[in-house]
């Protein structure tokens, strides 16, 4: 089963928000490569929940894909920060999916800690210039991150 990492700004949706809600929609992805990774996800697959654009960026916990991918409704909402004026109900290029809480780590595994691990040096997360918000994680990388918690 594939593993993933997905980034969210904690003031938008944090691991603790997801813990409180149980399930939430993951939307607003506006990068085609990240969107394509989302489209490859299947219900039941796990992902690292990464807090980004915050004082302490890092992996905050684990969540699970809770359903099949579907058109992102925020692309059609003119009031949404993620509105895409080129999207229409007939042709919406963006995707969303539902996710559910699995585990919050006692402490965030910082990007600095991740960068110090040789087994994690190949992760797209630590590559220069990589800003993807959704990315695959190998089994070896998954185990390497879990060993840090």
Steps between C-alpha positions, in 0.01 A plus 500: 500500500643843408578762762475875459582836656256790477565856617251731665540835668391440861285814504307349208484136622730352765539144621319607818212644295475168319514315832210710629299464176584135435466555124549799270525595133852555361466766234670804352787316328592713198805324360445244225765254622364510856147462362608197300645341814164560671323331210725196551399464867258228608280467807687350794843630401691688770678832482720712718322821597756778456454846652641761259539879494510519878760565773582128532447322166508123517311175516228526763329163465335242278168504317321268259336550163129455575347491152545532126621824347232741371486845336617774737197720576720790616610554138141600415437719806573869427524563876773237545868584516542201264249618237608434142315729258581261213330204674138412431267224621557327165877548498657519845870408480548487878443214742416455867463201726386417850754408764467364852708528814729214606763637740650826626867479591598615852733754335532620143787331316674810369629547149846537656474157664383348172790655309751345744391143419691333216210261433277805431741686271312387187161631610362769269432696820871565557600560137599856411228677307232243581187675621245227430216482750426133421772241440568127518700345785684169463462219755859562613432873547174423684688276744779759534255772600314271741831425673530871585177534694 
